[in-house]
Amino acid sequence: MDSRAVIVGCTWIAVMVIAATYLVVGGVYWGTDIAVGLLVLIAFMVTFAVGFGLEYFQTKMDKEKPSTKELTQVSAELTQIRSIVNDLADKVDNIQKELQD
């Protein structure tokens, strides 16, 4: 079973238990009706957020992942930059030694 289905199912079960407790203990009045209505609204929000929103962000993140080819290219470029920086550091050291002598 998908973890999203478990989250949605548990949310609705919790809302049913809390709403039933509100109605049994508090009776059917405007205050309890509003509280139960807010719980149901929150359950709908969780249902649609988990059901649709998280999947959208996951696919968006998957599309933005760099490919292996791009990673290899960036790695090669970094290796070239490192070698150039090391060459420049050696040249600077040689120049400093000549200036000190």
N, C-alpha and C positions, 0 to 999 in steps of 0.2 A: 504494500500500500504506500502511496506517495505521502511524504511527510506533510505536504500542504493540506491534504485531505484530513489527516489526523489533527492538524491545528484547527481547521475549520470545524470539524466534528466536536472536538473538545470545547471549543468556544461556545457552540450552540448548546451543548449539554450543560455547561456551566451557567449559561444564561437561563436555561429552563429551570435549573435547580434554584438559582437565586430568585428568579421571578416567582416561582411557586412558593418559596419561603416568604417573600414579600407579601404575596396575596393572602396566604394562610394566616400569617401573624398580624399583618396590618389591615386586612380586610380590603374590600374593593372600594377605594375612595380615589379622589382626584390625585392626591399625593402619591399613592402607590401606583396608580395608572401611569403617571408621568415618569416615575422611577423605572417601571418595567418598560415603558416605551423607549426611554434613553438606553436601557440595556440592550434592547432589540436593535436599536439604531447602531450602537457600537458593534454588535455582532454582525450586522450587515456590512459595516465598514471594514471589519477584520476579514470577513469573507471575501469581499471584492479586492481588498488590498493584497491578501495572500494569494487569492486565486488568479488575479490578473496583473497586479502591480509588480510583484516580485519577479514574475516571469519576464515581464517587459524589461526590467533592469538587468536581469541575468542575460537575456539575449543581446541587449545593448552592450554589456561588458564583453560578451563573447565576440561580438563584431569588432570591438576596439582592441582586442588582443593582437599583438604583433605576430606575424607568421615566423616560422623557423628560418625562412630565407632572410627576412629582415633582421632577425636577431643575429644570424651568422654574419651578415654584412656589417652591422653595427659593431660586432665583436672584432671583425677584421680591421675596421677603421680605427677602433680604439687601440689595437695592437700597433698600427702604423703611427698613431699619435704618440704612443708611449716610446717607440723607438726614436722618433724625431726629438722628443723632449729629452731623452737620454743622450742623444748626440749633441744637442744644444748644451746640456749640462756639462758634458765632457769638454766642449769648446770653451765654455765659460771658465771651467777649472784651469784649462791650459792658458787662457788669457790672464787669469789671476796669478798663476805661477810666473808667467813672463813679466808681469808688472811688478811683482815682488822682487824679482831678481834684478 
